[in-house]
Every structure is written in structure tokens, then in C-alpha cells.
Amino acid sequence: MMASLSNPFIGFHSHLPCFTPTSAEILSITRRNPWYNFDPFRSEKTHSRYNHCLPMTSSSETSKKSKRVWIWTQNKHVMTAAVERGWDTFVFSSHYPQLARDWSSIAVICPLFIGEGGIFDGQKNRVARVFDVSSPEELERLTLEEDQSENIVVNLLDWQVIPAENIVAAFQSSQKTVFAISNNPSEAQIFLEALEHGLGGIILKVEDVEPVLELKEYFDRRNQESNQLNLTKATVTRVHVAGMGDRVCVDLCSLLRPGEGLLVGSFARGLFLVHSECLESSYIASRPFRVNAGPVHAYVAVPGGKTCYLSELKAGKEVIVVNQQGQQRIAIVGRVKIETRQLVLVEAKSDSDDQTIYSILLQNAETVALVCPSQGDTLSKTAVPVTSLKVGDEVLLRIQGGARHTGIEIQEFIVEN
């Protein structure tokens, strides 16, 4: 149930349709921008050029639509931060037309105005109906479909009394885009994720830049899920029992399916897809939430294109779960177990580069496996246990830049052996 506006996105690529001009361009903008000489409640022909909702689609928009974000602020720094991150729709009090005029002179924005009965554009067209809700009974009495507005804004006077799940459930059959007014990114995340689908949009009402940065970071993490990773087929060149070491079991707050696992490796330049313990075994019960990932020194892929050491994982941190096709999702770590176990060294080379060696150490156990390339349209062979792994077997690698600083990929000469 998600809808699209100009840019703010969960699931999804972030385009930047707005820009901040130089001083030499301001005069040109004021001549072109129909909002520069406007009265928010005076209709003029120039207002017909305004479109408060410029639809944009993401590359993954098939069953999903993009979330929408409007910013409600009087702080110029907040405005600048939002525009730089692709959010160009701003909500103003009808008492502050000059503020909207001033901001329109330095950036291309889409102003909306709070008035009696809703939110309006500059032509006095109501683009959203606002409902103040203070109790579950008031929520049940709302009749949305009789309203002609394209958007609905729910102002929860005490959202902790009315769970976010109730809001989503109440509006899930509506064809309108339903916004909630939020005062911080944590609240926004609750509304955007409740009952899996969440509301269609958020009005972030803040006077500080930090919440804007945090919300955009949240969207960027979720956007990563829509990007398919390129996985490379590699051939095992060596399997060697290495001795004892401290290995890490990562227990997630999500159930993993066959073919899914974590990207782990001794070197950041190449991460192996380590399978979860979701497969049935005659040795031990299935644990579809667990990945026996490797020793404490190993890198593991986390959101944002970053890596961290397995030893750094703890409850509440996020990791990237990837399947055979490279499709990824974010999962939360629920627990980490570090125990001393016998380890096996696995080395492999990609078909396109027989000079670079990629390696990983894993516990020498039947339940620990590496994901194999899929065979055409069939997934008959999902993973190979390390106890059965031999030279010549094919596994999946994520090849990337090897130089890292605090988990962030950097351009730097580096040699790792």
C-alpha cells in the first residue's frame, strides 16, 4: 500500500529532482518559479504550472509503491538538508507565505499550506484532509472514501494510545495515500513499517537537521533491499583443516529460507555466501534463524555497502541476508554466540580471475555450508556442507573493493594474504 511522491523512498532508488542554485542563478529562478510572487490563497494563472505531487517510480515498483515524505518546518537549515536529499515538498502555516516565498527563491520546492479543513496548494485546492485522532473510537468513525481529497493526514494526538498497527489496519483498504505526522525518525519508522506495509507517507515535523539525516539514512538502508547484488561463481581450489579458533554463530530475528545466508569472508575483497542452518539434517534439528558464520576476524556484509567484523556483531545490529540470485533483505541480529571450535580453511578463485585467491574459515561441521550457484531455473542443489566440500566444487562469491576504513570501502592500495 505505498504511494509515490517526488522522492523519499523505502524500497527504492532516490532521485534528486531539486537543486540549490548559485547566486547567479537566483534571478533566473525567481522569474521561472511560479511560487516566488504568490499568495497561498490567491488563485493566479501561474499556479496552474504547479504540481504538488510529481509521480516518480522506483526500479522495483511492481507490487510496491514508494513511500512519500513531506517536511513541516520553519528552519532554513532543515529545508536545505531535505532538498539536498531529494525531499522537496514542504508544509507551511498559512500565516507564513513569506517564508515559502523566500525559500522558493533559493531552491525549487513544492509548498503546501495548512488551512482550515486540510492542506492546500497555492490554487486553494485541497490536496489533503487532516483528521485529529485522540482515541480508538474516533479512528473507527473516520469515513475516508466519502472525502474527495487524494491524501489523508492523520494527526495522532497520542499515538501511544492508538497503536500504529491500528492505524494501518483501519486504512489498508483505502485507495488514498494516508500520512501520519511524526516528530522524530523513530516514530516515522513505526508508521512506515507497521503490519509489514505501513502507511503511505510521513509528514516529518521538526526544527532540527539531525532527524532529516536519520530518516534519509533509514530510507537508504531500505532502498538497498531493492538492489540485486552481483554474485560471482567461484571454484574451490583448496580445503584444509586449520585447527582451533573462536567461531561466531549469528542468530537472527528472522527465519531464513533455503538458498539464503550471510556474506562472510577473510578478506573484504571477496565474501562467500554462507548458508543458514535451515536445511534438515540427521545430526541436529533445523535452526532456520542461525548462520554459523566463521571466526571472529572475518568480515560480514551489513547495510549501506559496508562490512564489519563478526566479533562486532551484537543484538540489535543489522546484517544483509542474500539468496542465490543476489536478492537481499535486512535482518536484525538477536544473539551472537562465540565458541571455540575446529576450523576448516576454504580457498577459491573466480572464473574470470585465476590470480586472486579468496578465502574463508568455517567450523568443521556438517551443518555449516556454502551456497552453490543455481542450476538454470532449478534450485536442486542449494548448498554444499564444508565436510563434503572438495576441490573443483563451485560456490558463490560477492567480489568488491578490498580496501576498507571502519567498514567503508575506500580507494587505496592494499595487499592482504
Phi, psi and omega per residue, in radians:
M1 nan 0.877 -3.088
M2 -1.927 2.657 -3.100
A3 -2.209 2.879 -3.068
S4 -1.976 2.459 2.992
L5 -2.191 -2.665 3.065
S6 -1.428 1.243 2.704
N7 2.117 -0.550 -2.934
P8 -1.271 2.142 -2.939
F9 -2.423 2.459 2.945
I10 -1.819 2.163 3.031
G11 1.798 0.671 -2.483
F12 3.082 2.627 -3.094
H13 -1.269 2.501 3.120
S14 -1.881 1.890 3.059
H15 -1.564 2.788 -3.114
L16 -2.163 1.512 -3.070
P17 -1.385 -0.219 -3.078
C18 -1.786 2.784 3.112
F19 -2.584 2.827 3.069
T20 -1.936 2.006 -3.019
P21 -1.376 2.863 2.995
T22 -1.372 2.954 -3.123
S23 -1.087 -0.533 -3.141
A24 -1.202 -0.340 -3.106
E25 -1.675 -0.151 -3.024
I26 -1.074 -0.759 -3.117
L27 -1.051 -0.720 3.120
S28 -1.103 -0.692 -3.126
I29 -1.152 -0.745 -3.097
T30 -1.128 -0.468 3.083
R31 -1.335 -0.587 -3.093
R32 -1.531 -0.551 -3.004
N33 -1.340 1.994 -3.093
P34 -1.158 -0.142 -3.088
W35 -1.669 -0.058 -3.028
Y36 -1.223 -0.689 3.135
N37 -1.997 1.191 -3.020
F38 -2.221 2.713 2.907
D39 -1.958 2.192 -3.018
P40 -1.037 -0.369 -3.140
F41 -2.156 0.519 3.015
R42 -2.072 2.188 -3.097
S43 -1.463 2.258 3.068
E44 -2.345 2.778 -3.133
K45 -1.082 -0.595 -3.119
T46 -1.090 -0.440 -3.113
H47 -1.163 -0.355 -3.124
S48 -1.159 -0.272 3.111
R49 -1.376 -0.233 -3.035
Y50 -1.450 2.359 3.051
N51 -2.252 1.880 -3.041
H52 -1.263 -0.235 -3.076
C53 -2.351 1.583 3.127
L54 -1.504 1.875 -3.050
P55 -1.225 2.342 3.064
M56 -2.409 2.456 -3.104
T57 -1.905 2.672 3.068
S58 -1.679 2.896 -3.102
S59 -1.152 -0.371 -3.094
S60 -1.788 0.248 -3.019
E61 -1.431 1.574 3.027
T62 -2.112 -1.170 3.088
S63 -1.641 -0.204 -3.115
K64 -2.014 2.690 2.958
K65 -2.066 2.860 -3.045
S66 -1.377 2.596 3.018
K67 -1.293 2.770 -3.126
R68 -2.112 2.503 3.128
V69 -2.306 2.191 2.966
W70 -1.981 2.575 -3.112
I71 -1.954 2.296 3.123
W72 -2.035 1.870 -3.077
T73 -2.771 2.806 2.977
Q74 -2.042 0.149 -3.075
N75 -1.691 2.101 -3.107
K76 -1.094 -0.611 3.132
H77 -1.156 -0.634 3.079
V78 -1.133 -0.769 3.106
M79 -1.001 -0.842 -3.115
T80 -1.065 -0.779 3.137
A81 -1.090 -0.696 -3.134
A82 -1.171 -0.791 -3.134
V83 -1.085 -0.715 3.133
E84 -1.116 -0.353 -3.135
R85 -1.836 0.221 2.994
G86 1.610 0.118 3.123
W87 -1.800 1.958 -2.999
D88 -2.088 0.115 3.110
T89 -1.786 2.124 -3.061
F90 -2.157 2.469 3.128
V91 -1.799 2.238 3.139
F92 -2.127 2.653 2.909
S93 -1.197 2.538 3.124
S94 -1.139 -0.199 3.113
H95 -1.458 -0.081 -3.070
Y96 -2.133 0.938 3.102
P97 -1.132 -0.531 -3.113
Q98 -1.156 -0.612 3.127
L99 -1.107 -0.779 3.102
A100 -1.105 -0.666 3.120
R101 -1.128 -0.757 -3.138
D102 -1.095 -0.786 -3.123
W103 -1.189 -0.581 3.121
S104 -1.173 -0.303 3.136
S105 -1.427 -0.248 -3.105
I106 -2.077 -0.162 3.101
A107 -2.735 2.635 3.074
V108 -1.421 1.878 -3.106
I109 -2.199 2.930 3.110
C110 -2.044 1.678 -3.083
P111 -1.414 2.435 2.985
L112 -2.209 2.730 -2.994
F113 -2.291 2.274 3.056
I114 -1.312 2.164 3.085
G115 -2.406 -3.082 -3.134
E116 -1.178 2.111 3.097
G117 1.671 -0.099 3.103
G118 2.780 -2.738 3.108
I119 -2.012 2.315 -2.990
F120 -2.154 2.700 2.957
D121 -1.601 -3.060 -3.058
G122 -1.237 -0.189 3.091
Q123 -1.685 0.206 -3.108
K124 1.175 0.321 3.016
N125 -1.425 2.278 3.120
R126 -1.376 2.070 -3.128
V127 -1.740 -0.206 3.112
A128 -2.724 2.477 3.014
R129 -1.727 2.346 -3.108
V130 -1.854 2.274 3.098
F131 -2.083 2.159 2.986
D132 -1.518 2.170 -3.079
V133 -2.185 2.176 -3.117
S134 -2.111 -0.066 -3.117
S135 -2.652 2.767 3.086
P136 -1.058 -0.558 -3.140
E137 -1.136 -0.722 3.101
E138 -1.113 -0.639 3.114
L139 -1.097 -0.729 -3.120
E140 -1.185 -0.452 -3.081
R141 -1.473 -0.129 -3.116
L142 -1.164 2.362 3.075
T143 -2.105 1.647 -2.989
L144 -1.393 -0.664 -2.963
E145 -1.222 -0.351 3.097
E146 -1.307 -0.314 -3.138
D147 -1.435 2.472 -3.083
Q148 -1.523 -0.132 -3.095
S149 -1.191 2.534 3.130
E150 -1.282 -0.496 -3.079
N151 -2.185 2.627 3.083
I152 -2.138 2.291 3.092
V153 -1.987 2.152 3.128
V154 -1.821 2.064 3.109
N155 -1.773 1.755 -3.093
L156 -1.446 1.952 -3.096
L157 -1.219 -0.431 3.023
D158 -2.651 1.506 -3.009
W159 -1.194 -0.328 3.117
Q160 -1.277 -0.389 3.060
V161 -1.343 -0.577 3.140
I162 -1.946 1.766 -3.082
P163 -0.992 2.572 3.130
A164 -1.009 -0.568 3.124
E165 -1.066 -0.625 3.116
N166 -1.135 -0.676 3.137
I167 -1.107 -0.847 -3.125
V168 -1.095 -0.765 -3.136
A169 -1.093 -0.668 -3.106
A170 -1.155 -0.531 -3.022
F171 -1.927 0.102 -2.993
Q172 -1.149 -0.440 -3.141
S173 -1.589 -0.063 -3.101
S174 -1.339 2.510 3.072
Q175 -1.511 -0.089 -3.130
K176 -1.483 2.804 3.026
T177 -1.557 2.137 -3.070
V178 -1.832 2.157 3.099
F179 -1.821 2.667 2.913
A180 -2.110 2.494 3.075
I181 -1.472 2.216 -3.073
S182 -2.224 2.509 -3.113
N183 -1.779 -0.060 3.122
N184 -2.805 2.832 -3.090
P185 -1.104 -0.543 -3.136
S186 -1.130 -0.790 3.063
E187 -1.067 -0.763 -3.122
A188 -1.024 -0.761 -3.129
Q189 -1.091 -0.687 3.120
I190 -1.063 -0.808 -3.128
F191 -1.187 -0.586 -3.096
L192 -1.358 -0.311 -3.058
E193 -2.029 -0.161 -3.052
A194 -0.987 2.389 -3.106
L195 0.915 0.659 3.050
E196 1.285 -0.812 -3.061
H197 -1.561 -0.602 3.123
G198 1.256 -3.097 3.079
L199 -1.396 2.946 -3.084
G200 -1.384 -0.317 -3.097
G201 -2.907 3.004 -3.115
I202 -2.363 2.407 2.897
I203 -1.825 1.886 -3.105
L204 -1.535 1.937 -3.091
K205 -1.796 1.754 -3.058
V206 -2.540 2.809 3.065
E207 -2.176 0.314 -3.138
D208 -2.309 2.543 -3.063
V209 -1.226 -0.608 -3.006
E210 -0.964 -0.757 3.107
P211 -1.059 -0.584 3.091
V212 -1.128 -0.772 3.134
L213 -1.115 -0.721 -3.129
E214 -1.165 -0.710 -3.138
L215 -1.159 -0.704 3.107
K216 -1.137 -0.676 3.082
E217 -1.067 -0.684 3.094
Y218 -1.074 -0.812 3.127
F219 -1.092 -0.683 3.142
D220 -1.087 -0.713 3.115
R221 -1.104 -0.767 -3.127
R222 -1.219 -0.584 3.117
N223 -1.065 -0.540 -3.121
Q224 -1.086 -0.503 -3.106
E225 -1.122 -0.471 -3.111
S226 -1.443 -0.156 -3.132
N227 -1.623 2.229 3.136
Q228 -1.534 2.229 -3.135
L229 -1.366 2.530 3.032
N230 -1.480 2.036 3.068
L231 -1.837 2.470 -3.055
T232 -1.942 2.421 3.075
K233 -1.341 2.298 3.142
A234 -2.269 2.687 -3.124
T235 -1.932 2.274 3.140
V236 -1.183 2.254 -3.119
T237 -1.945 -0.275 -3.119
R238 -2.773 2.412 3.006
V239 -2.318 2.109 -2.987
H240 -2.498 2.257 3.057
V241 -1.233 2.142 -2.956
A242 -1.800 -0.291 -3.086
G243 1.977 -2.802 -3.027
M244 -1.615 2.608 3.091
G245 -2.887 2.962 -3.139
D246 -1.591 1.946 -3.115
R247 -1.813 2.778 -3.020
V248 -2.044 2.152 2.939
C249 -1.697 2.219 3.140
V250 -1.863 1.953 3.097
D251 -1.711 2.107 -3.042
L252 -1.713 2.841 3.074
C253 -1.551 0.285 3.133
S254 -2.338 2.639 3.045
L255 -1.515 2.342 3.136
L256 -1.743 2.600 -3.117
R257 -1.788 2.848 3.078
P258 -0.967 2.338 -3.107
G259 1.677 -0.142 -3.122
E260 -1.790 2.653 3.084
G261 -3.025 -2.883 3.120
L262 -1.903 2.601 3.079
L263 -1.544 2.023 -3.028
V264 -2.400 2.555 3.084
G265 -2.931 2.793 3.091
S266 -1.259 -0.484 3.110
F267 -2.134 2.454 -3.138
A268 -1.139 -0.361 -3.090
R269 -1.182 -0.347 -3.140
G270 -2.648 2.010 -3.114
L271 -1.922 2.264 3.110
F272 -1.454 2.583 3.077
L273 -1.551 1.779 -3.100
V274 -1.560 2.142 -3.032
H275 -1.278 2.667 3.070
S276 -1.353 3.067 3.112
E277 -1.652 0.662 -3.099
C278 -1.456 -0.282 -3.099
L279 -1.360 2.559 3.126
E280 -1.194 2.513 -3.128
S281 -2.488 2.574 3.101
S282 -1.413 -0.119 -3.078
Y283 -1.639 -0.568 -3.018
I284 -2.764 2.702 -3.133
A285 -1.165 2.596 3.129
S286 -1.114 2.427 3.053
R287 -2.252 1.459 -3.000
P288 -1.243 -0.021 3.097
F289 -1.711 -0.074 -2.955
R290 -1.953 2.460 2.940
V291 -2.189 2.040 3.027
N292 -1.406 1.663 -2.756
A293 -1.582 -0.483 -3.087
G294 2.396 -3.034 -3.071
P295 -1.284 2.953 -3.042
V296 -1.103 -0.446 -3.061
H297 -1.412 -0.275 -2.958
A298 -1.215 2.641 3.027
Y299 -1.462 2.584 3.027
V300 -2.351 2.480 -3.118
A301 -1.321 2.334 3.102
V302 -2.234 2.911 -3.087
P303 -1.011 2.716 3.110
G304 1.520 0.263 -3.111
G305 1.239 0.353 -3.074
K306 -1.832 2.997 2.985
T307 -2.269 2.803 2.936
C308 -2.506 2.929 3.091
Y309 -1.344 2.564 3.080
L310 -1.007 -0.577 -3.141
S311 -1.158 -0.317 -3.129
E312 -1.522 -0.229 -3.128
L313 -1.196 2.517 3.058
K314 -2.725 2.987 -3.102
A315 -0.981 2.289 3.121
G316 1.757 -0.333 3.115
K317 -1.318 2.772 -3.129
E318 -1.870 2.528 3.057
V319 -2.298 2.918 3.106
I320 -1.742 2.150 3.018
V321 -1.699 2.272 -3.054
V322 -2.235 2.552 3.074
N323 -1.911 -3.065 -3.064
Q324 -1.028 -0.547 -3.098
Q325 -1.523 -0.031 -3.123
G326 1.560 0.034 3.078
Q327 -1.233 2.408 -3.019
Q328 -2.217 2.732 3.031
R329 -2.590 2.834 -3.121
I330 -1.700 2.388 3.082
A331 -2.275 2.632 -3.123
I332 -1.707 2.362 3.091
V333 -1.310 2.244 3.104
G334 -1.724 -0.516 -3.101
R335 -2.854 2.624 3.059
V336 -2.241 2.275 3.107
K337 -2.040 2.210 3.091
I338 -2.032 2.102 -3.107
E339 -2.438 2.702 3.139
T340 -1.474 2.153 -3.098
R341 -2.504 2.847 3.068
Q342 -1.265 2.401 -3.061
L343 -2.013 2.671 3.078
V344 -2.115 2.302 3.070
L345 -1.575 2.228 3.095
V346 -2.079 2.227 3.064
E347 -2.082 2.578 -3.119
A348 -2.607 2.807 3.050
K349 -2.277 2.528 3.108
S350 -1.387 2.742 -3.116
D351 -1.156 -0.458 -3.077
S352 -1.570 -0.165 -3.092
D353 -2.600 1.733 -3.093
D354 -1.591 0.195 3.112
Q355 -1.729 -0.544 -3.082
T356 -1.557 2.273 3.126
I357 -1.781 2.329 3.059
Y358 -2.002 2.434 -3.062
S359 -2.449 2.765 3.067
I360 -2.659 2.556 2.992
L361 -1.911 2.380 -3.094
L362 -2.387 2.740 3.079
Q363 -1.119 2.423 3.124
N364 -1.404 1.429 -3.094
A365 -2.559 2.627 -3.089
E366 -1.143 -0.432 -3.079
T367 -1.497 -0.077 3.131
V368 -1.721 2.238 -3.032
A369 -2.538 2.757 3.033
L370 -1.890 2.454 -3.119
V371 -1.300 2.403 3.132
C372 -1.683 2.809 2.994
P373 -1.125 2.523 3.094
S374 -1.262 2.570 -3.130
Q375 -1.705 1.658 -3.110
G376 1.092 -2.253 -3.136
D377 -1.615 -0.006 -3.113
T378 -1.769 2.614 3.116
L379 -2.074 0.673 -3.031
S380 -1.098 -0.602 3.124
K381 -1.990 1.828 -3.039
T382 -1.564 -0.777 -3.046
A383 -2.649 2.759 3.094
V384 -2.039 2.115 3.089
P385 -1.089 2.556 -3.121
V386 -1.129 -0.444 3.123
T387 -1.245 -0.325 3.119
S388 -1.876 -0.076 -3.046
L389 -1.190 2.413 3.141
K390 -2.473 2.853 3.115
V391 -1.030 2.318 -3.116
G392 1.787 -0.305 3.076
D393 -1.163 2.622 3.131
E394 -1.816 2.394 3.113
V395 -2.350 3.038 -3.122
L396 -1.835 2.413 3.126
L397 -2.186 2.609 2.905
R398 -1.887 1.873 -3.110
I399 -1.634 2.321 -3.081
Q400 -2.704 -3.119 3.111
G401 -1.101 2.433 -3.043
G402 -1.565 -0.438 -3.082
A403 -1.391 2.283 -3.091
R404 -2.377 2.549 2.978
H405 -2.313 2.014 -3.037
T406 0.859 0.718 3.067
G407 1.493 -0.108 -3.112
I408 -1.697 2.317 3.126
E409 -1.182 2.300 3.116
I410 -2.274 2.805 3.083
Q411 -1.578 1.847 -3.064
E412 -2.781 2.540 3.065
F413 -1.243 2.315 -3.117
I414 -2.652 2.480 3.043
V415 -2.152 2.178 3.090
E416 -2.256 2.324 3.137
N417 -2.252 nan nan
